[in-house]
């Protein structure tokens, strides 16, 4: 025999055997022979029963998930000497790993030729995906050293139990006691972030402020909303004697856009949620487009097929979500009565929500109206005095000399001369005398 992809020789029983066992379980299986040198020389072992028991105890305690049902031990006689054969089948709960090293390359091994080598992180993720399925939330987390200080506080505030059994019910912990990716999202060690940027204009040429938020998703939600709220200015308008204060953006629309970005994000990608605050709008960009077969019209109509259902369930328990499929319709309803409307754009891998600044639009309308009035006034200034008098008469029927003074902003003498000239030209006639005299069109 020679060492190969499925055969490993060990001269004596050593701790390294667990690495070989992990590699075989994560690959196509194989046999570890204890009592044979690397060159194939059989030297045998003493106390074979005792060594077999040590091997069984070590592999049972040092490797996760439980590998014992895939390991078989036997004593073989080779060249008149006893050799321990440890046969490991390919496991069904990959990746197997050395517990003290965790689900990372230093703990996960695979077979490569006649050697056992650390698995890459991408290989580890693929094994998890193949074993646990394609649902990110349900896969085992690569990081198993998790804490939940922020999440525990949120559950405490809502008077909801967050003990070990509750975490398993919520699917933060799998049946075999491993933290899932859902647990990772709610842990203080959550690796996914939100990046916010503020620009003073309508594009990204005038940068003003930026901040990145990390930690538990629940912590990020609170902190990101507070950051946006700081930039959600208040504008006042008056209706008669009463003052009306209006925020640039409806608070409910910001809340729903933010929750939508968290709940429907595709966490199998590491890209951050991007929130950009401009002079006239806020843009929320989340990685992960619509689920295949679902259109934007379906979502706006209230159809909900959630990418992260367990996460949505937890948000529902914490009163962050009132009902499934109501997020986008709520955003639309928040702008009812406004002259602007939110926009939703989707690509294969992204979803963008655009909330327009209600008050910025109002200011633009006022400016447009002022420009229009200025245009009218300018046009009137460009008209001849006689034409302006004629326009006034066409609307009012008659005019006095004192009214001409006010209309044109001229002196008494100038207004008198204009009226006299228009009568001589046959455009006006006068009725009455003195201060009571009135002028009408011919």
C-alpha atoms as one frame of an Amber mdcrd trajectory, in Angstrom:
protein
   0.000   0.000   0.000   0.972   3.604  -0.530  -0.413   6.855   0.842  -2.999
   8.319  -1.490  -6.086  10.473  -1.566  -7.891   7.806   0.501  -5.034   6.282
   2.513  -2.968   7.891   5.297  -0.170   6.245   7.338   0.752   7.146  10.916
   3.655   5.497  12.654   2.195   6.091  16.107  -0.980   7.478  17.574  -0.701
  11.306  17.595  -3.049  14.272  17.940  -2.720  15.042  14.213  -4.991  12.093
  13.449  -8.034  14.311  14.015  -6.895  16.592  11.168  -6.736  13.620   8.812
 -10.163  12.425   9.977 -11.670  15.861   9.271 -10.102  15.908   5.803 -11.490
  12.460   4.904 -14.965  13.325   6.239 -14.991  16.542   4.163 -13.757  14.743
   1.038 -14.424  11.253  -0.352 -13.598   9.306   2.790 -10.539   7.163   3.474
  -8.591   5.046   5.971  -5.976   6.064   8.525  -3.559   3.232   9.384  -1.800
   3.612  12.724   1.375   1.510  12.941   2.704   2.074   9.400   5.469   4.491
   8.487   5.156   7.014   5.646   7.255   4.792   3.399   4.819   1.879   3.922
   6.922  -0.132   6.419   4.646  -1.914   8.909   5.943  -1.534  12.455   2.710
  -2.334  14.327   1.404  -0.977  17.626   1.211  -2.226  21.166  -1.968  -2.019
  23.257  -4.126  -1.780  20.147  -7.396  -1.832  22.118  -6.261   1.064  24.303
  -5.154   3.122  21.278  -8.429   2.412  19.509 -10.342   3.752  22.530  -8.157
   6.869  22.677  -8.799   7.493  18.989 -12.554   7.056  19.407 -12.643   9.474
  22.368 -10.510  12.076  20.597 -12.467  12.080  17.343 -15.764  12.193  19.224
 -14.775  15.159  21.414 -12.556  17.188  19.068 -14.562  17.192  15.832 -17.853
  18.954  15.060 -20.446  18.138  13.886 -20.529  14.665  15.444 -18.483  12.383
  13.230 -18.805   9.118  15.174 -21.468   7.547  12.957 -19.123   7.863   9.973
 -16.071   6.319  11.706 -15.331   2.597  12.042 -12.386   1.028  13.877 -10.778
  -2.343  13.363  -7.554  -4.105  14.259  -5.798  -5.678  11.257  -2.915  -8.143
  11.236  -0.215  -7.132   8.742   3.034  -9.027   8.450   2.368 -10.562  11.854
   1.849  -7.165  13.526  -1.276  -5.392  14.732  -2.304  -2.214  12.944  -5.229
   0.047  13.833  -7.356   0.930  10.812  -9.628   3.972  11.253 -12.060   4.111
   8.349 -13.835   7.476   7.834 -16.718   7.788   5.404 -17.579  10.992   3.589
 -19.901  12.846   6.000 -23.330  14.276   5.335 -22.984  17.374   7.592 -20.005
  19.057   5.964 -17.957  21.000   6.728 -16.499  19.035   9.649 -13.958  20.956
  11.675 -11.693  20.809  14.711 -13.890  22.381  17.349 -11.269  24.476  19.134
 -10.205  26.080  15.830 -13.725  26.803  14.538 -15.249  26.995  11.064 -12.231
  28.565   9.410  -9.248  27.298   7.420  -7.281  26.461  10.577 -10.106  24.118
  11.619 -11.471  22.777   8.331  -9.372  20.391   6.235  -9.868  18.607   2.940
  -7.935  15.882   1.163  -5.640  16.998  -1.637  -3.658  14.139  -3.152  -1.962
  12.286  -0.279  -2.051  15.353   2.022  -4.632  16.994   4.288  -4.693  20.751
   3.698  -6.726  23.697   5.093  -9.879  24.449   3.119 -10.268  27.946   1.682
 -13.084  30.150   2.983 -14.889  29.880  -0.340 -14.650  26.070  -0.146 -16.032
  26.170   3.397 -18.960  28.326   2.273 -19.677  25.991  -0.620 -19.731  22.963
   1.713 -22.149  24.789   4.005 -24.330  25.704   1.043 -24.308  22.128  -0.264
 -25.237  20.745   3.162 -27.610  23.363   4.560 -29.269  24.409   1.323 -29.284
  27.723  -0.515 -31.078  29.757   2.175 -28.487  32.054   3.725 -30.248  32.419
   7.082 -30.328  28.669   7.712 -26.673  27.972   6.906 -24.163  27.526   9.706
 -22.211  30.658  10.507 -18.479  30.584   9.846 -18.063  32.494  13.114 -19.307
  30.498  16.101 -17.965  32.827  18.812 -20.937  35.170  18.910 -22.368  37.528
  21.541 -25.810  39.200  21.572 -25.626  42.151  23.964 -27.541  44.550  21.688
 -30.149  42.000  20.621 -30.725  40.823  24.199 -31.457  44.424  25.167 -34.049
  44.800  22.382 -35.788  41.583  23.414 -35.713  42.669  27.057 -37.381  45.973
  26.174 -40.188  44.035  24.460 -40.390  41.563  27.377 -39.560  38.626  25.074
 -37.428  35.733  26.273 -34.052  35.379  24.559 -32.668  32.298  26.280 -31.096
  29.239  24.700 -34.345  27.486  23.835 -35.832  30.696  22.429 -32.774  31.211
  20.213 -33.271  27.730  18.816 -36.966  28.425  18.234 -36.030  31.629  16.413
 -33.522  29.546  14.394 -30.489  31.492  15.549 -29.140  28.108  16.653 -29.478
  24.916  14.628 -30.631  21.585  16.050 -27.010  20.493  16.489 -26.236  23.575
  18.593 -24.431  25.589  15.902 -25.095  29.289  15.309 -26.745  29.973  11.969
 -26.187  32.965   9.717 -29.380  34.418  11.161 -27.640  34.360  14.524 -24.649
  36.054  12.905 -26.858  38.885  11.574 -28.224  39.618  15.047 -24.905  39.176
  16.846 -22.526  41.922  17.923 -20.033  40.408  15.455 -22.257  40.908  12.386
 -19.853  41.624   9.480 -22.402  43.421   7.270 -22.524  47.215   7.355 -24.467
  50.262   6.176 -22.651  53.200   4.599 -24.266  56.647   4.665 -23.102  59.753
   2.805 -24.421  63.321   2.719 -23.973  65.649  -0.273 -24.759  69.365  -0.293
 -25.952  69.386  -3.906 -27.952  67.204  -6.261 -24.997  64.993  -7.197 -21.877
  63.581  -5.561 -19.576  66.449  -6.502 -20.072  68.311  -3.195 -19.377  65.834
  -0.395 -20.405  66.880   3.118 -20.374  63.936   5.551 -20.108  60.147   5.712
 -20.474  57.402   8.308 -20.380  53.589   8.374 -22.537  51.587  10.797 -21.707
  48.085  12.058 -22.720  45.592  14.747 -26.024  43.813  15.208 -28.613  44.656
  12.539 -30.922  45.918  15.274 -28.239  48.337  16.460 -27.592  49.454  12.902
 -31.291  50.130  12.334 -31.485  52.500  15.301 -28.247  54.310  14.519 -28.874
  54.708  10.781 -32.388  56.050  11.355 -31.013  58.559  13.888 -28.365  59.672
  11.378 -30.942  60.227   8.621 -33.251  61.996  11.062 -30.517  64.558  11.784
 -30.649  65.525   8.120 -34.451  65.468   7.831 -35.006  69.210   8.125 -38.205
  70.960   9.193 -39.773  73.585   6.937 -42.566  75.971   7.962 -45.462  77.293
   5.890 -48.522  79.325   6.871 -52.206  78.890   6.172 -53.875  82.054   7.330
 -52.951  82.509  10.978 -51.750  78.908  11.382 -48.222  77.600  10.928 -47.645
  74.186   9.324 -44.343  72.383   9.942 -43.337  69.723   7.396 -40.294  67.444
   7.431 -38.349  67.114   4.185 -39.130  63.375   4.188 -42.051  61.525   5.812
 -40.711  59.643   8.853 -42.802  56.605   7.952 -41.305  56.507   4.453 -37.745
  56.607   5.825 -38.576  53.841   8.297 -40.106  51.554   5.672 -37.336  52.172
   3.127 -34.735  51.334   5.763 -36.501  48.178   6.941 -37.013  47.063   3.350
 -33.276  47.423   2.691 -32.450  45.213   5.690 -35.086  42.517   5.295 -34.749
  41.974   1.526 -30.979  42.345   1.245 -29.027  39.413  -0.187 -26.551  38.680
   2.610 -24.649  36.119   0.572 -22.846  39.185  -0.840 -20.597  41.267   1.395
 -21.421  44.645  -0.191 -22.842  47.267   2.172 -26.251  48.928   1.998 -25.658
  52.430   0.583 -27.703  55.445   1.679 -27.043  58.765  -0.060 -28.647  61.998
   1.156 -28.768  64.746  -1.473 -30.255  68.222  -1.502 -33.431  67.018  -3.200
 -33.668  63.288  -2.335 -32.503  60.266  -0.328 -31.469  57.091  -2.150 -31.438
  53.648  -0.499 -29.483  51.023  -2.476 -29.567  47.421  -1.261 -27.753  44.457
  -2.784 -30.151  41.858  -4.159 -32.781  42.463  -6.819 -36.312  41.094  -6.872
 -36.756  37.344  -6.536 -37.126  35.595  -9.901 -40.686  35.647 -11.198 -41.709
  38.698  -9.156 -42.104  42.101 -10.790 -42.059  45.578  -9.284 -45.799  45.950
  -9.956 -46.399  42.798  -7.891 -44.483  44.215  -4.937 -46.238  47.589  -5.122
 -49.544  45.727  -5.125 -48.598  44.122  -1.790 -47.220  40.740  -2.887 -44.492
  39.646  -0.462 -41.972  36.868  -1.041 -39.343  37.549   1.578 -35.703  36.692
   0.924 -34.925  36.528   4.684 -38.100  35.187   6.245 -36.666  34.324   9.670
 -35.180  37.813   9.959 -38.534  39.301   8.964 -40.241  37.153  11.612 -37.923
  38.521  14.297 -38.553  42.093  13.142 -42.260  41.306  13.331 -41.918  40.033
  16.915 -40.115  43.240  17.854 -42.902  45.381  16.290 -40.607  46.708  13.583
 -42.796  45.183  10.865 -46.587  45.335  11.117 -47.471  43.034   8.225 -45.719
  41.416   5.278 -45.961  43.101   1.894 -46.924  46.562   3.205 -43.546  48.345
   3.035 -43.611  49.847  -0.465 -47.341  50.716  -0.396 -46.717  52.566   2.902
 -43.924  54.563   1.289 -46.226  55.514  -1.582 -49.060  56.454   0.814 -46.703
  58.639   2.870 -46.441  60.963  -0.146 -50.192  61.262  -0.800 -51.146  64.921
  -1.106 -47.588  65.861  -2.054 -46.540  67.141  -5.467 -43.694  64.590  -5.585
 -43.680  60.788  -5.579 -41.158  58.149  -4.460 -39.423  56.021  -7.085 -38.370
  52.361  -7.081 -35.710  51.019  -9.411 -34.537  47.423  -9.649 -31.788  45.569
 -11.485 -30.757  41.947 -11.351 -28.640  42.518  -8.247 -29.844  45.765  -6.666
 -32.965  47.505  -5.411 -33.090  51.290  -5.125 -35.673  53.389  -3.285 -35.667
  57.145  -3.965 -37.472  59.442  -1.528 -37.869  62.992  -2.910 -37.534  66.038
  -0.657 -41.071  67.406  -0.305 -39.982  70.862   0.821 -37.324  71.218  -1.848
 -39.987  70.710  -4.476 -42.146  73.371  -2.871 -39.257  75.839  -2.928 -38.703
  75.059  -6.610 -42.385  75.717  -7.329 -42.242  79.056  -5.495 -39.140  80.029
  -7.442 -40.882  79.048 -10.677 -43.908  81.178  -9.772 -41.695  84.144  -8.903
 -39.860  83.775 -12.173 -43.185  83.732 -14.007 -44.400  86.880 -12.210 -41.089
  88.595 -12.864 -41.485  87.709 -16.524 -44.967  89.243 -16.620 -43.766  92.388
 -14.887 -40.806  92.646 -17.228 -43.096  92.227 -20.214 -45.338  94.964 -18.915
 -42.379  97.260 -18.419 -41.429  96.670 -22.038 -44.944  97.677 -23.217 -45.565
 101.312 -24.198 -47.393 103.519 -21.655 -50.262 103.915 -24.108 -50.591 100.138
 -24.441 -50.608  99.654 -20.682 -53.369 102.259 -20.368 -55.311 100.531 -23.136
 -54.906  97.125 -21.405 -56.190  98.642 -18.161 -59.201 100.149 -19.916 -59.982
  96.873 -21.644 -60.246  95.239 -18.233 -61.797  98.052 -16.155 -63.739 100.196
 -18.669 -62.522 103.614 -17.556 -59.613 105.317 -15.821 -58.911 108.595 -14.009
 -55.755 110.649 -14.360 -54.710 109.824 -10.761 -55.052 106.112 -11.552 -52.754
 106.551 -14.580 -50.147 108.045 -12.235 -50.254 104.936 -10.035 -50.395 102.475
 -12.946 -47.340 103.911 -14.691 -45.519 105.398 -11.708 -45.313 108.812 -13.362
 -45.994 112.436 -12.371 -49.265 114.350 -12.706 -47.951 116.321 -15.661 -46.711
 113.211 -17.498 -50.005 111.368 -17.004 -51.913 114.398 -18.288 -49.786 114.613
 -21.412 -50.234 110.864 -22.155 -54.026 111.107 -21.855 -54.137 114.233 -24.007
 -52.031 112.619 -26.729 -54.215 109.473 -26.772 -57.354 111.673 -27.166 -55.738
 113.615 -30.033 -54.917 110.268 -31.710 -58.547 109.251 -31.431 -57.904 106.409
 -28.952 -59.719 107.881 -25.922 -62.569 110.171 -25.102 -63.229 112.031 -21.849
 -66.397 112.241 -19.811 -66.684 114.735 -16.988 -64.367 117.581 -15.979 -61.725
 118.300 -13.379 -60.977 115.633 -10.803 -64.132 113.733 -11.788 -63.009 113.346
 -15.404 -62.767 109.737 -16.612 -61.278 108.378 -19.817 -62.618 105.498 -21.903
 -61.603 103.732 -25.101 -63.138 105.001 -28.324
